[in-house]
Amino acid sequence: QVQLVESGGGLVQAGGSLRLSCAASGRTFSSGAMGWFRQAPGKEREFVAAFSWKSGMTYYADSVKGRFTISRDNAKKAVVLQMNSLKPEDTAVYYCAARDTTARPMATMSNYDYWGQGTQVTVSS
């Protein structure tokens, strides 16, 4: 059974940094991708960033470009989301997601096959 294990998150002041990590247990996604979505209170879940294991390409939401960086950790079979210059509007539960293919749009939730439990990120002003 595939499990996505998330770590990181927490409370930080505006302008600070946090690092999220997501490791897949049970298998790899060498032909697919892994990414992050987030959901703020009262809002829909939205795409944040994704990494294609197949091509090495990265994808970002406009709201995080230049501030967030997604990368891979080959040893841990994980993806890491480095979040810098955090803003209060980045406050949300962040969910790791994984998929077996890369043919369909990265920013669409329904294109992901597996989901983590979520980790809280809170940015204070």
C-alpha positions in Angstrom: 0.0 0.0 0.0 1.3 3.4 -1.0 1.7 6.0 1.7 2.9 9.5 1.4 4.6 10.6 4.5 4.8 14.4 5.0 7.1 16.2 7.4 7.9 19.9 8.1 5.5 22.7 8.5 4.8 24.7 11.6 4.5 28.3 12.6 6.7 31.1 11.2 6.6 34.8 11.0 6.0 36.6 7.7 9.2 36.7 5.7 10.5 33.5 7.2 11.1 30.1 5.7 9.9 26.6 6.1 10.7 23.3 4.4 8.2 20.5 3.7 9.2 17.0 2.7 7.1 14.2 1.3 8.4 10.6 1.0 6.6 7.8 -0.7 6.7 4.4 1.1 6.0 1.2 -0.7 7.0 2.3 -4.2 8.6 5.0 -6.4 7.0 7.3 -9.0 9.8 7.3 -11.5 7.4 7.7 -14.5 5.1 10.1 -12.7 5.3 13.1 -10.5 4.8 14.4 -6.9 3.6 17.7 -5.8 1.9 19.9 -3.3 -1.5 21.4 -2.9 -2.8 23.6 -0.1 -6.1 24.4 1.4 -6.8 27.5 3.5 -9.9 27.7 5.8 -13.0 28.3 3.8 -11.2 28.0 0.4 -10.8 25.2 -2.2 -7.7 23.2 -2.4 -5.3 24.7 -4.8 -2.1 23.7 -6.7 1.2 24.9 -5.3 4.0 23.1 -7.1 5.0 19.8 -8.7 8.0 17.9 -9.7 8.1 15.4 -12.6 10.3 12.4 -11.7 10.1 11.4 -15.4 11.5 14.7 -16.9 12.9 16.6 -14.0 10.7 19.5 -14.8 9.1 21.7 -12.1 5.8 23.5 -12.1 4.6 26.3 -9.9 1.5 28.3 -9.2 1.9 32.0 -10.0 1.3 32.9 -6.4 4.5 31.1 -5.3 6.9 31.6 -8.2 10.1 33.0 -7.1 9.5 32.2 -3.4 9.0 28.4 -3.4 11.3 25.8 -4.8 10.4 22.1 -5.3 13.2 19.6 -5.7 13.9 15.9 -5.3 15.8 13.9 -2.7 16.8 10.8 -4.5 18.2 9.1 -1.4 14.9 9.4 0.4 12.7 9.1 -2.7 11.1 12.3 -1.6 10.3 15.7 -2.9 11.1 18.8 -0.9 9.3 22.1 -0.9 11.4 25.0 0.2 9.2 28.0 1.1 10.9 31.4 1.5 9.5 34.9 2.0 6.4 33.4 3.4 3.3 35.6 3.6 0.2 35.3 5.9 -1.8 34.3 2.8 0.4 31.2 2.5 -1.3 29.9 5.7 -3.0 26.6 4.9 -2.9 22.8 5.2 -0.4 21.6 2.7 -1.0 18.2 1.1 1.5 16.1 -0.7 0.2 14.3 -3.8 1.6 11.7 -6.3 0.7 10.4 -9.7 1.8 7.6 -12.0 1.8 9.6 -15.2 2.7 13.1 -16.4 0.5 13.3 -19.5 -2.3 15.4 -17.9 -2.0 18.9 -16.4 0.0 19.1 -13.2 -2.2 21.6 -11.5 -5.4 19.5 -11.6 -6.2 17.7 -8.4 -8.1 14.9 -10.1 -4.9 13.9 -12.0 -3.2 12.7 -8.8 -3.6 9.2 -7.6 -2.3 9.3 -4.0 -2.6 11.9 -1.2 -0.9 12.5 2.1 -2.7 13.5 5.3 -1.6 17.1 5.2 0.6 19.3 7.3 -0.3 22.7 8.8 1.7 25.8 7.8 0.9 29.0 9.6 2.4 32.4 8.8 1.9 35.1 11.3 2.0 38.8 10.4 
